[in-house]
Amino acid sequence: MLSRDRVLHGGAAAGKEPMETDNPLDHALQECEEKVKELKEENEHLRESSHAFGQLAERLNQTLQQERRAGVERRQSQRPNGDRRNHRAVTVVRQSERSHDRE
């Protein structure tokens, strides 16, 4: 028959308090609780970040809508720092044209 002391203390080792035992289940439980705490903190940070991102997206959307209503076409207006694209003339000679030149 199980003694009352053994049942209450979960089979604690002699001379140790019940909380001092090296029970693998207690250790696993403690690790799980720590992981849950870490995940909750990470989740809160992600929620804050997503909220900030949502606000940024909303401001961008409002700016684009205002530009469209004002008739501003960004692709047709001049660049603020001048045109950075190089305009080089490129001549394409087809293979068939080259053979006629040699004849």
ABEGO torsion letter per residue (X at the ends): XBBAAAAAAGGBBBGBBAAABBBAAAAAAAAAAAAAAAAAAAAAAAAAAAAAAAAAAAAAAAAAAAAAAAGBBAAABBBAAEBABBBBBBBBBBAAAAAAAAX
